[in-house]
Amino acid sequence: MARTLTPHQAFLAPLTKLALRHPDLEGQAIWWEGGDWQAQDDDEAMIDGEEIAFYAEGLLDEGFGLHWQVLAEVEAPKEPVLVRLFLWQSGEAPKVPPADPGWLVMAQDSLTAP
């Protein structure tokens, strides 16, 4: 019998599938603080590919809003490299910044905070 996904699991299903197909994929949490996006930049703060959806689901369950983006380098547009998780605590999403030069957004989705 097929397992029924929760709404959060359904929202994150593309990330779960992507991590299975691309084990070298990494994630980065970017938090809305003080009116600006603050990235966790150091290598120790990066999220392993297989943990991205699990990490995000926990924060969604705690009431955070989430906008995720899958990024690829312009030179290899079909090879995902990085998942950016933009997180905030209430209401509609603050404006998400565009990808940096040399990167393109392959896929994205957003779920508003309660």
Residue pairs with C-beta under 8 A, 6 or more apart in sequence:
5 13
8 57
8 60
8 61
8 111
9 16
9 53
9 57
11 60
11 66
11 109
11 111
12 53
12 56
12 57
12 60
12 68
13 53
14 70
14 107
14 109
15 52
15 53
15 56
15 68
15 70
15 83
16 53
18 25
18 49
18 70
18 80
18 83
18 107
19 25
19 49
19 50
19 52
19 53
20 50
22 49
22 79
22 80
23 49
23 50
24 49
25 49
25 52
25 80
25 81
25 82
25 83
26 46
26 47
26 48
26 49
26 81
26 82
26 83
27 46
27 47
27 48
27 49
27 51
27 52
27 55
27 82
27 83
27 84
27 85
28 39
28 40
28 41
28 45
28 46
28 47
28 82
28 83
28 84
28 85
29 39
29 40
29 45
29 47
29 55
29 85
29 87
30 37
30 38
30 39
30 40
30 84
30 85
30 86
30 87
31 37
31 38
31 40
31 87
31 88
32 38
32 86
32 87
32 88
32 89
32 94
37 86
37 94
37 96
37 97
40 46
47 55
47 83
47 85
49 83
52 83
52 85
55 85
56 66
56 68
56 85
59 66
59 85
59 87
60 66
60 111
63 89
63 90
63 113
63 114
64 87
64 88
64 89
64 113
65 87
65 88
65 89
65 90
65 91
65 92
65 93
65 110
65 111
65 112
65 113
66 85
66 86
66 87
66 110
66 111
67 85
67 86
67 93
67 96
67 108
67 109
67 110
67 111
68 83
68 84
68 85
68 86
68 108
68 109
68 110
69 83
69 84
69 86
69 96
69 99
69 105
69 107
69 108
70 80
70 82
70 83
70 105
70 106
70 107
70 108
71 80
71 81
71 82
71 83
71 84
71 99
71 103
71 104
71 105
71 106
72 78
72 79
72 80
72 81
72 103
72 104
72 106
73 79
73 81
73 102
73 103
73 104
74 102
74 103
74 104
77 104
77 106
78 106
80 106
82 103
86 93
86 96
88 94
88 113
89 113
90 113
90 114
91 112
91 113
92 112
93 110
93 112
96 110
98 105
99 105
